[in-house]
Amino acid sequence: MKTETIAPTADIEIENCGSLFLFRPNSEAAREHLEAHCGEATWFGGALVCEHRYAEDLAAALRDDGFAVE
């Protein structure tokens, strides 16, 4: 049986972990953008950690900057 790898459709995938959200970049450009614009952020397993109160604004800002966010 042949397995097929499906590329992510979004530049950044958001995972709701309750009180925290993980913003997982799927491209080098998305990762570099997050690193450049999020100051002294915390990263976990390749994803930017964001408090729930900032998640909606961060997602909107990323969309405004032209990134596809899911």
Secondary structure, 3 states (H helix, E strand, C coil): CCCCCCCCCCCEEEEECCCEEEEEECCHHHHHHHHHHCCCCEEECCEEEEEHHHHHHHHHHHHHCCCCEC
